Amino acid sequence: MKLRKYNLLGVILVSIFILSTSIGVSVATDDDDDGVDDDYEDSETRDIQIEIDTGQIEIESKLRQGSTVDEIEMQVKYDSDGVEIEVSYESEFTSENETEFEIEFSVTFRKLIEFVDQNANGIYEPAIDTTIQEVALNSFHPVTYSTSVISGNTTLHYLLINSTDGVFKAHLFVAEEFTILNETLITPTETKIDIEIENFNYLDMNSQLALYVKLESEAGYEDDDKTEDESDGYASYEDGVKTTNSSYMGFFTWEENATVDGMSKPVLSSTIEVDDDDELEQKLYLNYPRGTHIYHDPKVGIAALTSNTQLLPIILIGSILGILAAAGIVLVIIRKRK
């Protein structure tokens, strides 16, 4: 019986060793402690250029290494229609004067809606709930822009879009390499958009808020319960929507909780519906518990649909090493019981 125990444990240990070797544990290093292998991180580093004009921000992000065309263009508009983030991705040029994008999509924050939740499900439903007021996001201060150093040759770009009444802020973070900000890992192919709502003028004692989000894409959006960052091991407890073509995916995701008056509280989202003003587009509502100060953490980004199994995040590798350690503990226990 003891021999069988040792044989079984040996099989487990050998299997885990083979698995860890096959996914690159032997070469995995993480000098900056962001949970991502350094070699993979270097291969994904991007160069970012930003141009700011009245009511508009142009962000261009290109892969730093290699000769392959890999470019993300992001146009951020803040005007009478709200705050729109339009994302385009291209992996090749068709000619000097013409560009064919692999995928294009946009997300627009249009207005805040105060409502009384008549069926107590926490989600704004115009046909059921009582709409108290709608506050359009249509007037903004000039954008504030700053940068900070991530490492010796990479930069974190920060842009603040602030409504003139000070109630709504969009904090945009774009990173040239993987970096952790406020306990959230930002990848180089996505933009972190922190939504801040402060001192909203509630008209009803029993109301809460919904953020109207317009979604535009030729392919249309669908729910994404298991987000790309969750699948890659970069995030947990996320929700979102995605739009896909044959090779690429655009996504809009968010943390399942927001900080409301210093406490973590759940954020519920409505189902995707037809947009109010354009039947060819879609919308959803992000629903926040009532509070004086609400801070939430969405993201937009691009991902290839082909899986990359050559290198997994250090987070997952750490789990495998944890299994190895646990197996070692089992071996010690078996020896003590001999």
PyMOL commands that set and color helices and strands:
alter all, ss='L'
color gray80, all
select helices_A, chain A and resi 2-22+25-27+38-44+228-231+314-336
alter helices_A, ss='H'
color red, helices_A
select strands_A, chain A and resi 46-53+56-63+71-79+82-90+103-116+130-136+144-151+154-162+168-175+179-181+184-186+190-198+208-217+222-223+238-244+248-255+257-260+263-266+268-269+273-274+282-288+293-296+298-304
alter strands_A, ss='S'
color yellow, strands_A
deselect
rebuild
show_as cartoon
